[in-house]
């Protein structure tokens, strides 16, 4: 047996109830043997009583030396018992010619600590060897019946110890399993608590995101609609006296726009797609720009560049909202009279450019509208650039990468002007 195998035979464990019970049996068996020897000195044959008791004591103490709390050596314990108490029993059988039971209690200990690496020799030596030696060598039995009884007593001692050992190991495995189950249960409870906290946090973030979404939608749709209606009503106030019929027609248009704005608000709240969702993005933008131009008296030129391709609905909706906000800001804050809208379809990105001839500003104040535009674009890994100069108007550029650019993680710098062309534009007044 190699060194690693010998180390596997050593257990560093505390004693359990069965170990203490076996120690009590060993001690009681030793005391009974001492008392019996003192009452009948002939039990040791020619061996002096004091020598026999001393050898019994040495064997018992030596066995405890290899089997004690914190240290159990399953390899050397049976060897020690065989060399001490086993030798004493053979000496007594040889000198007295009588069968003794000195090994009965130690044999329980051998069976208790039996291991697959020791059972191959402890079982035949202790259970078969000593009864055979008593019958065939020392002739301590008169017939086969007594020899069989001797064999059964050895087998019973070994078997009791072996059964106790298996019971003890099963109990240890059950205890370890219960500890592991308790540990797993505690871990599951902790993870479940963490998941509950995480779910609660996700719910809070979801509610916050939904509030922001509704706020952005309402700001874009309501602000755009109200700007158009207010500008239209200003025009109506001038037409009422000069041309009542035209004023009536203008009011009818305002009513239609207001009704459409209300439907847009409802769709935003229910997160439904905007009207005419099946059309091309450029057509939707032209329609949106046309309605705004009619109601505000603004000249709006919409010009697409490049071959238009399919894109996710969220991207289309984001670009439409950006156009709405840009037109509203151009008229409300910039007092623009002409707005040029360019929609470019590039292989790796889609770009919306809105340029007006408004009053401009030295320093732009980022309000709710621009912040909402930026958040919408960032959600799609897009960019927002806004530049303005006094007397030269404002330029708003929104760029959203398509799948190829997003996957590569690359975003090119925004050009100052669109470099592609070839589309057919539209102008609204």
Secondary structure, DSSP 8 states (H G I E B T S, - for coil): --HHHHHHTEE-----HHHHHHHHHHHHHHHHHHHHHHH-GGGGTTS-HHHHHHHHHHHHHHHHHTEETTEEETTHHHHHHIIIIIHHHHHHHHHH-----THHHHHHHHHHT--TTTHHHHIIIIIIIHHHIIIIIS---SSHHHHHHHHHHHHHHHHHHHHHHHHHHHHHHHHHHHHHHHHHHHHHHHHHHHHHHHHHHHHHHHHHHHHHHHHHHHHHHHHHHHHHHHHHHHHHHHHHHH-HHHHHHHHHHHHHHHHHHHHHHHHHHTT---SSTTS-HHHHHHHHHHHHHHHHT-EEEEEEES------HHHHHHHHHHHHHHHHHHHHTT--SEEEEEEEE-SSEEEEEEEE-S---SS----HHHHHHHHHHHHTT-EEEEEEETTTEEEEEEEEE-HHHHHHT------SS-------EEEE-
